[in-house]
């Protein structure tokens, strides 16, 4: 099984490719998404939220700048979004 870090980096790769099918394969049915702009619950709602994001941009690139991996925790941030550092977590 992949580590939390590997799975997280695979998520950012799929997100940056705007690959909704790959994202859906990663998500559980009861996934929740909450960031500085939206909140979505359940796989269909989260996929729909991602689809709206992708439809609103030509391209997107989200990359964690710093990563800390503990025994059972992962912290990523700040994030670089299309060349702009987002420091809110």
Secondary structure, 3 states (H helix, E strand, C coil): CCCHHHHHHHHHHHHHCCCHHHHHHHCCCCCEEECCCCEEECHHHHHHHHHHHHHCCCCCCEEECCEEECCCCEEECCEEECCEEECCC
